[in-house]
Amino acid sequence: MPFDVTNRFARITGSEKRASAWLSSLASLVVLLVNARQASAGSPTSIFDPAATPAHSIFSLSMLVLSVTLIIFLVVAGLLLYALIRFRERSTDSGRDPAQVYGSNQIELSWTVVPILIVVMLFLSTTRVIWETEAKPKPDNALDVTVIGHQFWWEYRYPKQGVVTANELHIPISDPHSPTPTYLEMSSADVTHSFWIPRLAGKTDLIPNRVNTMWLDPSEAGLYLGQCAQYCGTQHAKMLLRVYAQTPQDFAAWVKHQQQPSRADLSDQPQADEGRKVFLHNACINCHTVTGTVATGRFGPDLTHLASRDTIASGAIPNTPKQLRAWIANPDEFKPGSLMPAMHLNNHDLDAVVAYLTTLH
């Protein structure tokens, strides 16, 4: 008895009831995608809630790609459902094989040409977005920031303002009618990193001995979150990004504050004064800088205004005295594999150092 492909396939796929279930599943999938889009828009790291020109371009391109792929999915799923329903097993079937089709120039030409046209269209659309964001001329009033990636933290330098900070990037908002974008010149001090703030722009790699550039122009003040998007070592997942977009007045005030040296006179705070002496007589100064002191290390973050930051450890820990003390005592407790060693200070010296660091506003 010959192998009946048609009847066997019909028995596997089921009856009209199963085809109806497929239709219900398809409708549920579409609803799920719509709900996921709405839920994702409320996420602080969602590409579906753009807040800057590059992110808006990426969002538009993403929606185009999703629309095209959704149409393809619906067409393919629709044809599959049609075949399941139209050619389902019936009691009146003769049991013979259907007429065999051994080739169709029209069908073969369609499934060759149509995908090529779709790929070309998506390629040209992507190229246009890349060109708009990468080749845009830099205006004279743009803010320049040098970004250096380290394992596992970020260094930010404002060359025209003479400011150096770490992990928390401050930039002014940009008025669409008078754009003042922020241009980031990015490189790495060790391995490859990737700078990604989904609501502001796409990913840009930080590569040793190479400078890449990206620009941001958020129109609304607020905190924008991101993450290193290139695996760079054991603590890659906790190499977080925080971008504070501020009004021009608030940003100018922040710059003025950051330009001030650390507090020199701590005579009214004996514990902090003692902590400064402990800090300056330990290995801390080999890695960290505190302006106005002999601490000029560059291997770790600049601590001149550490107390003014909301977080420590590249955004992984809230900046509170308790958390700061625990971090200094044992960094591996929070970030195993961190390149900052435990200082093994006694409790008295540890409390004094924390008291000193909390004065660095």
Contacts in CASP RR format, 6 or more apart in sequence:
PFRMAT RR
TARGET T0000
AUTHOR 0000-0000-0000
METHOD contacts of the structure
MODEL  1
MPFDVTNRFARITGSEKRASAWLSSLASLVVLLVNARQASAGSPTSIFDP
AATPAHSIFSLSMLVLSVTLIIFLVVAGLLLYALIRFRERSTDSGRDPAQ
VYGSNQIELSWTVVPILIVVMLFLSTTRVIWETEAKPKPDNALDVTVIGH
QFWWEYRYPKQGVVTANELHIPISDPHSPTPTYLEMSSADVTHSFWIPRL
AGKTDLIPNRVNTMWLDPSEAGLYLGQCAQYCGTQHAKMLLRVYAQTPQD
FAAWVKHQQQPSRADLSDQPQADEGRKVFLHNACINCHTVTGTVATGRFG
PDLTHLASRDTIASGAIPNTPKQLRAWIANPDEFKPGSLMPAMHLNNHDL
DAVVAYLTTLH
2 97 0 8 1.000
4 95 0 8 1.000
4 97 0 8 1.000
5 97 0 8 1.000
6 87 0 8 1.000
6 95 0 8 1.000
6 97 0 8 1.000
6 98 0 8 1.000
7 89 0 8 1.000
7 93 0 8 1.000
7 95 0 8 1.000
10 87 0 8 1.000
10 88 0 8 1.000
10 89 0 8 1.000
11 89 0 8 1.000
13 19 0 8 1.000
13 84 0 8 1.000
13 88 0 8 1.000
14 84 0 8 1.000
14 88 0 8 1.000
14 89 0 8 1.000
15 88 0 8 1.000
15 89 0 8 1.000
16 85 0 8 1.000
16 88 0 8 1.000
18 84 0 8 1.000
19 81 0 8 1.000
19 84 0 8 1.000
19 85 0 8 1.000
19 88 0 8 1.000
22 80 0 8 1.000
22 81 0 8 1.000
22 84 0 8 1.000
23 81 0 8 1.000
26 77 0 8 1.000
26 78 0 8 1.000
26 81 0 8 1.000
33 70 0 8 1.000
37 48 0 8 1.000
40 46 0 8 1.000
40 47 0 8 1.000
40 48 0 8 1.000
40 49 0 8 1.000
41 48 0 8 1.000
41 49 0 8 1.000
42 49 0 8 1.000
43 49 0 8 1.000
44 199 0 8 1.000
44 223 0 8 1.000
44 224 0 8 1.000
44 225 0 8 1.000
45 197 0 8 1.000
45 198 0 8 1.000
45 199 0 8 1.000
45 225 0 8 1.000
45 226 0 8 1.000
45 227 0 8 1.000
46 198 0 8 1.000
46 199 0 8 1.000
47 55 0 8 1.000
47 58 0 8 1.000
47 59 0 8 1.000
47 62 0 8 1.000
47 198 0 8 1.000
47 199 0 8 1.000
48 59 0 8 1.000
48 62 0 8 1.000
49 199 0 8 1.000
50 56 0 8 1.000
50 58 0 8 1.000
50 59 0 8 1.000
50 199 0 8 1.000
50 200 0 8 1.000
51 199 0 8 1.000
51 200 0 8 1.000
51 218 0 8 1.000
51 219 0 8 1.000
51 220 0 8 1.000
51 224 0 8 1.000
51 245 0 8 1.000
52 174 0 8 1.000
52 199 0 8 1.000
52 200 0 8 1.000
52 201 0 8 1.000
52 216 0 8 1.000
52 217 0 8 1.000
52 218 0 8 1.000
52 219 0 8 1.000
53 133 0 8 1.000
53 181 0 8 1.000
53 217 0 8 1.000
54 133 0 8 1.000
54 200 0 8 1.000
54 201 0 8 1.000
54 202 0 8 1.000
54 214 0 8 1.000
54 215 0 8 1.000
54 216 0 8 1.000
54 217 0 8 1.000
55 198 0 8 1.000
55 199 0 8 1.000
55 200 0 8 1.000
55 201 0 8 1.000
55 202 0 8 1.000
57 129 0 8 1.000
57 132 0 8 1.000
57 133 0 8 1.000
58 129 0 8 1.000
58 201 0 8 1.000
58 202 0 8 1.000
60 129 0 8 1.000
61 125 0 8 1.000
61 126 0 8 1.000
61 129 0 8 1.000
64 122 0 8 1.000
64 125 0 8 1.000
65 122 0 8 1.000
68 118 0 8 1.000
68 121 0 8 1.000
68 122 0 8 1.000
72 118 0 8 1.000
133 201 0 8 1.000
133 214 0 8 1.000
133 215 0 8 1.000
136 215 0 8 1.000
138 181 0 8 1.000
138 183 0 8 1.000
138 215 0 8 1.000
139 179 0 8 1.000
139 180 0 8 1.000
139 181 0 8 1.000
141 180 0 8 1.000
142 180 0 8 1.000
142 181 0 8 1.000
142 182 0 8 1.000
142 183 0 8 1.000
142 215 0 8 1.000
143 158 0 8 1.000
143 160 0 8 1.000
143 171 0 8 1.000
143 172 0 8 1.000
143 180 0 8 1.000
143 181 0 8 1.000
143 182 0 8 1.000
143 183 0 8 1.000
144 158 0 8 1.000
144 159 0 8 1.000
144 160 0 8 1.000
144 183 0 8 1.000
144 185 0 8 1.000
145 156 0 8 1.000
145 157 0 8 1.000
145 158 0 8 1.000
145 169 0 8 1.000
145 171 0 8 1.000
145 182 0 8 1.000
145 183 0 8 1.000
145 184 0 8 1.000
145 185 0 8 1.000
146 156 0 8 1.000
146 157 0 8 1.000
146 158 0 8 1.000
146 159 0 8 1.000
146 184 0 8 1.000
146 185 0 8 1.000
146 186 0 8 1.000
146 187 0 8 1.000
147 154 0 8 1.000
147 155 0 8 1.000
147 156 0 8 1.000
147 169 0 8 1.000
147 184 0 8 1.000
147 185 0 8 1.000
147 186 0 8 1.000
147 187 0 8 1.000
147 195 0 8 1.000
147 206 0 8 1.000
148 154 0 8 1.000
148 155 0 8 1.000
148 157 0 8 1.000
148 186 0 8 1.000
148 187 0 8 1.000
148 188 0 8 1.000
148 189 0 8 1.000
148 206 0 8 1.000
149 155 0 8 1.000
149 186 0 8 1.000
149 187 0 8 1.000
149 188 0 8 1.000
149 189 0 8 1.000
149 190 0 8 1.000
149 193 0 8 1.000
149 206 0 8 1.000
150 188 0 8 1.000
150 189 0 8 1.000
150 190 0 8 1.000
150 300 0 8 1.000
151 190 0 8 1.000
151 191 0 8 1.000
151 232 0 8 1.000
151 233 0 8 1.000
151 235 0 8 1.000
151 239 0 8 1.000
151 339 0 8 1.000
152 228 0 8 1.000
152 232 0 8 1.000
152 233 0 8 1.000
152 235 0 8 1.000
152 236 0 8 1.000
152 238 0 8 1.000
152 239 0 8 1.000
152 314 0 8 1.000
152 335 0 8 1.000
152 338 0 8 1.000
152 339 0 8 1.000
153 166 0 8 1.000
153 167 0 8 1.000
153 239 0 8 1.000
153 300 0 8 1.000
153 301 0 8 1.000
153 313 0 8 1.000
153 314 0 8 1.000
154 166 0 8 1.000
154 167 0 8 1.000
154 169 0 8 1.000
154 239 0 8 1.000
154 241 0 8 1.000
154 314 0 8 1.000
155 164 0 8 1.000
155 165 0 8 1.000
155 166 0 8 1.000
155 189 0 8 1.000
155 301 0 8 1.000
155 302 0 8 1.000
156 164 0 8 1.000
156 165 0 8 1.000
156 166 0 8 1.000
156 168 0 8 1.000
156 169 0 8 1.000
157 163 0 8 1.000
157 164 0 8 1.000
158 164 0 8 1.000
158 255 0 8 1.000
161 255 0 8 1.000
161 258 0 8 1.000
161 259 0 8 1.000
162 259 0 8 1.000
163 255 0 8 1.000
163 258 0 8 1.000
163 259 0 8 1.000
164 289 0 8 1.000
164 302 0 8 1.000
164 304 0 8 1.000
165 258 0 8 1.000
165 302 0 8 1.000
165 305 0 8 1.000
165 309 0 8 1.000
166 300 0 8 1.000
166 301 0 8 1.000
166 302 0 8 1.000
166 309 0 8 1.000
167 240 0 8 1.000
167 242 0 8 1.000
167 301 0 8 1.000
167 309 0 8 1.000
167 311 0 8 1.000
167 312 0 8 1.000
167 314 0 8 1.000
167 315 0 8 1.000
168 242 0 8 1.000
168 243 0 8 1.000
168 244 0 8 1.000
168 309 0 8 1.000
168 310 0 8 1.000
168 311 0 8 1.000
168 315 0 8 1.000
169 241 0 8 1.000
169 242 0 8 1.000
169 243 0 8 1.000
169 244 0 8 1.000
170 243 0 8 1.000
170 244 0 8 1.000
170 246 0 8 1.000
170 251 0 8 1.000
170 254 0 8 1.000
170 255 0 8 1.000
171 182 0 8 1.000
171 216 0 8 1.000
171 218 0 8 1.000
171 243 0 8 1.000
171 244 0 8 1.000
171 245 0 8 1.000
171 246 0 8 1.000
171 251 0 8 1.000
172 180 0 8 1.000
172 182 0 8 1.000
172 245 0 8 1.000
172 246 0 8 1.000
172 247 0 8 1.000
172 248 0 8 1.000
172 251 0 8 1.000
173 218 0 8 1.000
173 219 0 8 1.000
173 220 0 8 1.000
173 221 0 8 1.000
173 245 0 8 1.000
173 246 0 8 1.000
173 247 0 8 1.000
173 248 0 8 1.000
174 180 0 8 1.000
174 181 0 8 1.000
174 182 0 8 1.000
174 217 0 8 1.000
174 218 0 8 1.000
174 219 0 8 1.000
175 219 0 8 1.000
176 219 0 8 1.000
179 217 0 8 1.000
180 217 0 8 1.000
180 248 0 8 1.000
181 215 0 8 1.000
181 216 0 8 1.000
181 217 0 8 1.000
182 215 0 8 1.000
182 216 0 8 1.000
182 217 0 8 1.000
183 213 0 8 1.000
183 214 0 8 1.000
183 215 0 8 1.000
184 195 0 8 1.000
184 204 0 8 1.000
184 213 0 8 1.000
184 214 0 8 1.000
184 215 0 8 1.000
184 216 0 8 1.000
185 211 0 8 1.000
185 212 0 8 1.000
185 213 0 8 1.000
186 195 0 8 1.000
186 204 0 8 1.000
186 205 0 8 1.000
186 206 0 8 1.000
186 211 0 8 1.000
186 212 0 8 1.000
186 213 0 8 1.000
186 214 0 8 1.000
187 206 0 8 1.000
187 207 0 8 1.000
187 208 0 8 1.000
187 209 0 8 1.000
187 210 0 8 1.000
187 211 0 8 1.000
187 212 0 8 1.000
188 206 0 8 1.000
188 207 0 8 1.000
188 208 0 8 1.000
189 208 0 8 1.000
190 208 0 8 1.000
190 232 0 8 1.000
191 208 0 8 1.000
191 232 0 8 1.000
191 233 0 8 1.000
192 205 0 8 1.000
192 206 0 8 1.000
192 207 0 8 1.000
192 208 0 8 1.000
192 230 0 8 1.000
192 232 0 8 1.000
193 205 0 8 1.000
193 206 0 8 1.000
193 228 0 8 1.000
193 230 0 8 1.000
193 232 0 8 1.000
193 239 0 8 1.000
194 203 0 8 1.000
194 204 0 8 1.000
194 205 0 8 1.000
194 206 0 8 1.000
194 228 0 8 1.000
194 229 0 8 1.000
194 230 0 8 1.000
195 203 0 8 1.000
195 204 0 8 1.000
195 205 0 8 1.000
195 206 0 8 1.000
195 214 0 8 1.000
195 228 0 8 1.000
195 229 0 8 1.000
195 241 0 8 1.000
196 202 0 8 1.000
196 203 0 8 1.000
196 204 0 8 1.000
196 226 0 8 1.000
196 227 0 8 1.000
196 228 0 8 1.000
196 229 0 8 1.000
196 241 0 8 1.000
197 216 0 8 1.000
197 224 0 8 1.000
197 225 0 8 1.000
197 226 0 8 1.000
197 241 0 8 1.000
197 243 0 8 1.000
198 226 0 8 1.000
199 224 0 8 1.000
200 216 0 8 1.000
200 218 0 8 1.000
200 224 0 8 1.000
200 243 0 8 1.000
201 214 0 8 1.000
201 215 0 8 1.000
201 216 0 8 1.000
202 214 0 8 1.000
203 229 0 8 1.000
204 212 0 8 1.000
204 213 0 8 1.000
204 214 0 8 1.000
205 212 0 8 1.000
205 230 0 8 1.000
206 212 0 8 1.000
216 243 0 8 1.000
218 224 0 8 1.000
218 243 0 8 1.000
218 245 0 8 1.000
220 245 0 8 1.000
221 245 0 8 1.000
221 246 0 8 1.000
221 247 0 8 1.000
221 250 0 8 1.000
222 244 0 8 1.000
222 245 0 8 1.000
222 246 0 8 1.000
223 242 0 8 1.000
223 243 0 8 1.000
223 244 0 8 1.000
223 245 0 8 1.000
224 242 0 8 1.000
224 243 0 8 1.000
224 244 0 8 1.000
224 245 0 8 1.000
225 240 0 8 1.000
225 241 0 8 1.000
225 242 0 8 1.000
225 243 0 8 1.000
226 240 0 8 1.000
226 241 0 8 1.000
226 242 0 8 1.000
226 243 0 8 1.000
227 237 0 8 1.000
227 239 0 8 1.000
227 240 0 8 1.000
227 241 0 8 1.000
228 236 0 8 1.000
228 239 0 8 1.000
228 240 0 8 1.000
228 241 0 8 1.000
230 236 0 8 1.000
232 239 0 8 1.000
234 336 0 8 1.000
234 337 0 8 1.000
235 335 0 8 1.000
235 336 0 8 1.000
235 337 0 8 1.000
235 338 0 8 1.000
238 313 0 8 1.000
238 314 0 8 1.000
238 315 0 8 1.000
238 316 0 8 1.000
238 334 0 8 1.000
238 335 0 8 1.000
239 314 0 8 1.000
240 311 0 8 1.000
240 314 0 8 1.000
240 315 0 8 1.000
240 316 0 8 1.000
242 310 0 8 1.000
242 311 0 8 1.000
242 315 0 8 1.000
246 254 0 8 1.000
257 305 0 8 1.000
257 308 0 8 1.000
257 361 0 8 1.000
258 304 0 8 1.000
258 305 0 8 1.000
258 308 0 8 1.000
261 291 0 8 1.000
261 292 0 8 1.000
261 304 0 8 1.000
262 290 0 8 1.000
262 291 0 8 1.000
262 292 0 8 1.000
262 293 0 8 1.000
262 304 0 8 1.000
262 305 0 8 1.000
262 359 0 8 1.000
262 360 0 8 1.000
263 359 0 8 1.000
263 360 0 8 1.000
263 361 0 8 1.000
264 292 0 8 1.000
266 272 0 8 1.000
266 273 0 8 1.000
266 276 0 8 1.000
266 356 0 8 1.000
266 359 0 8 1.000
267 273 0 8 1.000
269 355 0 8 1.000
269 359 0 8 1.000
271 351 0 8 1.000
271 352 0 8 1.000
271 355 0 8 1.000
271 356 0 8 1.000
272 352 0 8 1.000
272 355 0 8 1.000
272 356 0 8 1.000
272 358 0 8 1.000
272 359 0 8 1.000
273 356 0 8 1.000
274 352 0 8 1.000
274 355 0 8 1.000
274 356 0 8 1.000
275 349 0 8 1.000
275 352 0 8 1.000
275 353 0 8 1.000
275 355 0 8 1.000
275 356 0 8 1.000
276 293 0 8 1.000
276 356 0 8 1.000
278 345 0 8 1.000
278 349 0 8 1.000
278 352 0 8 1.000
278 353 0 8 1.000
278 356 0 8 1.000
279 285 0 8 1.000
279 290 0 8 1.000
279 295 0 8 1.000
279 353 0 8 1.000
279 356 0 8 1.000
279 357 0 8 1.000
280 293 0 8 1.000
280 294 0 8 1.000
280 295 0 8 1.000
282 343 0 8 1.000
282 345 0 8 1.000
283 341 0 8 1.000
283 343 0 8 1.000
284 295 0 8 1.000
284 343 0 8 1.000
284 353 0 8 1.000
285 293 0 8 1.000
285 294 0 8 1.000
285 295 0 8 1.000
285 296 0 8 1.000
285 297 0 8 1.000
286 297 0 8 1.000
286 299 0 8 1.000
287 297 0 8 1.000
287 298 0 8 1.000
287 299 0 8 1.000
287 300 0 8 1.000
287 340 0 8 1.000
288 295 0 8 1.000
288 297 0 8 1.000
288 300 0 8 1.000
288 301 0 8 1.000
288 302 0 8 1.000
288 303 0 8 1.000
289 295 0 8 1.000
289 296 0 8 1.000
289 297 0 8 1.000
289 298 0 8 1.000
289 302 0 8 1.000
289 303 0 8 1.000
289 304 0 8 1.000
290 302 0 8 1.000
290 303 0 8 1.000
290 304 0 8 1.000
290 360 0 8 1.000
291 302 0 8 1.000
291 304 0 8 1.000
295 303 0 8 1.000
300 340 0 8 1.000
303 357 0 8 1.000
303 360 0 8 1.000
304 360 0 8 1.000
305 360 0 8 1.000
305 361 0 8 1.000
306 312 0 8 1.000
306 319 0 8 1.000
306 357 0 8 1.000
306 360 0 8 1.000
307 319 0 8 1.000
307 357 0 8 1.000
307 358 0 8 1.000
307 359 0 8 1.000
307 360 0 8 1.000
307 361 0 8 1.000
308 360 0 8 1.000
308 361 0 8 1.000
309 319 0 8 1.000
310 318 0 8 1.000
310 319 0 8 1.000
311 317 0 8 1.000
311 318 0 8 1.000
311 319 0 8 1.000
312 318 0 8 1.000
312 319 0 8 1.000
312 323 0 8 1.000
312 324 0 8 1.000
312 327 0 8 1.000
313 327 0 8 1.000
313 331 0 8 1.000
313 334 0 8 1.000
313 335 0 8 1.000
313 338 0 8 1.000
316 334 0 8 1.000
316 335 0 8 1.000
317 323 0 8 1.000
317 327 0 8 1.000
317 334 0 8 1.000
321 354 0 8 1.000
321 358 0 8 1.000
324 354 0 8 1.000
324 357 0 8 1.000
324 358 0 8 1.000
325 350 0 8 1.000
325 351 0 8 1.000
325 354 0 8 1.000
326 333 0 8 1.000
326 334 0 8 1.000
327 333 0 8 1.000
327 334 0 8 1.000
328 343 0 8 1.000
328 345 0 8 1.000
328 350 0 8 1.000
328 353 0 8 1.000
328 354 0 8 1.000
329 342 0 8 1.000
329 343 0 8 1.000
329 345 0 8 1.000
329 350 0 8 1.000
330 342 0 8 1.000
331 338 0 8 1.000
331 340 0 8 1.000
331 341 0 8 1.000
331 342 0 8 1.000
332 338 0 8 1.000
332 342 0 8 1.000
343 350 0 8 1.000
345 353 0 8 1.000
END
